[in-house]
Amino acid sequence: MFNKKTLAAGIVAACLTNVSASYAANPAITDTHTADPAALVHGDTVYLYVGNDEAKDNRVFYDLKKWLVYSSKDMVNWTNHGSPLAATDFKWASGDAWAAHTVEKDGKFYWYTTVRHATINGFAIGVAVSDSPTGPFKDALGKALISNDMTTDTDIDWDDIDPAVFIDDDGQAYIFWGNTKPRWAKLKPNMIELDGPIHAIDIPHFTEALYVHKHGEYYYLSYATGFPEKTAYAMSKSIEGPWEYKGILNELAGNSNTNHQSVIDFKGKSYFIYHNGGLGQDGGSFRRSVCIDYLNYNADGTIKRIVMTSEGVDPVK
């Protein structure tokens, strides 16, 4: 007998287990719940580094133990490379695999991560390294790159989260991070040590999720603002600022309280990669899913507001 309930369950199961598709849709990653995307273009491939939301439901809190890597040559069909890095790979950490970011320099791939420190109160930033964008990755330092005792001007212990690294045209690398207090510092050429003091950033309404990219002559600093979070951005002609606030870039992301972004140029188009809570009937703030939409610039260099879509982006060749 034809059973509508069985058919519907089968369709949902198929959507949740099949990563690749011949058409685009949002969420873009559907085989599991993913959050805090960081995208890296390497050759003709985009590598997507995400946290794996494992919360059983949306009534408790975040539960992230590891990060995942996906790759695509067309922004639509994604290959799951599994988890080459987990919070437990940092022996000095006690858990939590929060937002992270990966960059390539001189043939090595550096993955900057948020974990909770085992012996120093609060969250910390670690760095892992690999010869391949898909790993395996290993702890590059054996200790935290940034810990809560290095930033004592806040009353919270989660102000050292959400690292994002930008390598400028001259090869100088900068790391940005923070919650309630936005910060940046230079990195040494080895990519695993700070090179000089930690600086504050003067931007309004900052919550978390700093991210820097460059387009033409301008640097763009985007970040989460408010709570529930929207994404705002500022512009500068210097990576060290000052930054001119330009307003909201992305509105509230579905039924997710958080909003975390990555921006890339790939095969002639610009992309805004973020997460929402829109995957399946159990999606939400603690069970998020990565989405992709286009990013477009105005003639004066400002960015047009992101249009979040269900359709996502078209495949590129």
N, C-alpha and C positions, 0 to 999 in steps of 0.2 A: 504494500500500500504506500502511496506517496505521502511522505511525512515532512511537512514544512519545517518543523522544529529541527529535525535531523539535518535537513538540507542547510538550514541557516547556520547550524553549529559547524558543519563542514566547511562552509564558506569562510567563516570567521577563523577557523583553525588554519585554513590554507593561507589567509592573509597574514597571520601571525608567524608562519614558519617560512615563508618564501621571501628572501631578502631581495632577489633580483626581480625586475619587471621590464616589460617591453614598453611601458608607458610610465609617466611620472605621476607622483601623488605625494601628498603630505599626510602623516609623517613619511619621511623618506626611508627610514630604517624601521623595519616591522618585525624582525625575528625576536627582538627582546626590547626591554625598555632602556633607552639611552639618553644621556644628558650631558650638558656642558661641552658642546662640540668644539674641537680645535682642528682646523683643516690645514694640511700641508701639501703644496703642489711640488711634486718631484718628477721631473721629466714629463711624460704624457699621462701621469697618473695623479689623482687626488687621494691622499691618505687622510682618513678621518679618525681622530682619537677622541674617545668618549668615555664617560663614566657609565657603569652598568647599575641602574636602579634595581635593587632587589627587595625593596619593601613589599611585604605581603599585602598591604592595602594602603589607603591614603589617610589613615586615621592616626598614625603614629609619628614617624619622622623618617629622615633619609636613611637608607641602608645601602651603602656602596662599599664594596670590599676590593674591587678590581676595576681596571680599565680595559677597554676593547679597542681593536683597530679594524677599520674597514677600508677598502680601496675601490676606486672606480675610475674608468677612463671616459665616462660620458655623463657623470653626475646623476645618473638614474639607476643603473645596475651596480649594486654594491656587493663586494665579496667580503665575508666575515673571516678575519684572520685570527679570531680568538682573542685570548687575553695574554699578552706577553709581559704584563706587569700588574702586580697586586700590592696592596698596602703592606702585606707581610714581607715583601721583598726588601723593605727598609727595616733592618733589624732594630734600629733605634726608635721606630714608630710603634704606636700601640693600636693603630687601626684607622679606619675611615679613608676611603679613596674619593676625595672630593675633586673639584675642578682642576684640570691640568692643561698643559700646552706643550707642543713639540715643534722643534725647529731643526734644521740641518745646517751644519757648518763643517767645511773641509772633509766631507765624506762621512761624518758621524752624525748621529741623530740623538738629540738631547731632549729628554722628556721631563719637564718641570711639573711637579705634582704637589697637591695639598694632602697632608696626612696629619693625624694627631700625634704629638710627641709623647714618648713613653716616660721620660724623666723630667722634661721641662714643661711646665703647665701651658696648655694651649695648643693651637694648631701651628704647623710648621711647613716649610717648603723644602722638598727634596728634589734631587735631580738624578735621573737614570740615563744611561747611554747605551747605544747599540751601533753596530756597523750596518744595520738594515732598518728601513722604516717600519718593518713588521716585527722586529725583534729577533732573538730575545734581548730584553733590556736588563741591565744590572745597575745597582746603586753605584753612582760614580764617585761618591765622596765618603760613604760610610758614616755620615753624620748629616745634620740638616744644613742646608745652604742659608736659610733664614729661619729663626725661631723667635718665639714670643718675648724672650728676654732681650731681644735686640730692638724691639719697638714697644717702649713702655709708656707712651703718651696716650693710651686709651684705657678704658676701664673694662674692656672685654678681652676674652682670650681667643677670639676667632678673627682677629684683625689681620692675620698673616695667611690669607687664602687667595685663591684664584690667580696664580702666576700666569703672566703672558710675556713672552720674549719677542723683541723686535730687533732684527739685525739691519743696520742702516747701510747705505750704499758704500760707505767707506770701510765696512767690516766691523764697526763697533757694535757690540750687542748691549741691549738694555733690557732690564727686567722690570715689569710693572706688576703691582699686586695691591691687595688691601680689602678691608671691609670697614666702612664708616670713615676711615682715613686712607686716601689714595696715596701710593708711594711709588718711587722708582729709584733704580740704582744702575750704574754701569756694571757690566760683567767683564772680567779679564778675558784675554784671548782663549784661555783654556775652557771657558764657558761654565766653570764650576766654582768660581770664586767671585765675590763682589770686588769691584775695583773702585774704591772710594766710598764716600758717605751715602747714607740713605736720604733721599729728598722727599719732601711733601709736594703734592700737586694741588694747585688752586683751581678747583672746578666745583660748580654748585650741585647740591642735591645728590651727592654720591652715596651709593649703597655698596656696590661690589662689581665684580666682573669687568675689570679694565681690559681693554684690547686696543692695540695700535696697528694701523696699517697706513700705507702711503699710496697716493694716487696723484700723478703729476708733480706739482711743486708743493703739495700740501701733505702734512701728517694729520691723521684722524685718530682721535682718542674717543672710543665709545665705552659705555659703561651702563650698568643697571642703576636705576634711580627709583626712589620710593619703595613702597611695599604694600600690596603686590607690585612687582617690578615692571617698569617700562625700560626701554633702552634709550639713552640720550647720547649726544656726541658733541665734541668740541674740535676745533681746527687750529693748526699752527703751521708756520713755515720753519719751525725748529722742533726737533724731537724733544728738546728740553723745555719747550714752552716759551713764553706764556701761551695758554690755551684760551681760545675764544669760544664760549658756549654757543651752540647753534640750535639747541632744542631737542625735541623728541624725535627719535629715529624709528623706533618700533613700539607699538602699543602693547598692552597686556597680552600675553601669549596664551590664549585659550584658557583652560582651567588650571594653569600652572602659576604658582605664586612667584616663581623665579623666571628670569629672562637672561640668557647667557649666549653670547654671539661670537661668531668668527666670520671674517671677511676675506675672500680670495678673488683673484683674477685667474680665469682658466679658459684657454682657447677663445679669447676675444670677448668674454663676458665677465661681469662681476656678480658675485653671489654673496648672499647674506644667509648664514647657517645658524640656526638657533634651535631651541626646543620648546615644545608645548606639552600639554597633558592629554593629547588627542588620540592615543592609540588604544583601541578596544574600549570595552565598557569599564575597565578597571584603571584607565589612565588618570593622571592627576598630578598634584604637586610633588608627590614622592615617587611617582611612576611616570617619568617623563619620556619624551620621544623626539628625536632629532628631525628637523624640517629644513627645507631649502627653498629660498625664493630669490628673485633677482634683486640686485642693488643697482641703482642708477644715479648718475650725477647731473647736477645742473651746470649750465655754462660757466657760472662763477666758481665752481668747485664744491659748492655745498651738495649735500646728498638729499635726494628725494626720499620722502617717508616710505618705509618698507610697506609693501602690500602683501600681507600674509594670505596665502591661498591654499585651497584644498588640492588644487591641481599640481602644484609644485612647478618645477622647471622642465624644459624640453631636453631630451638627450642631445649631446653635442658630439661631433666626430673629431 
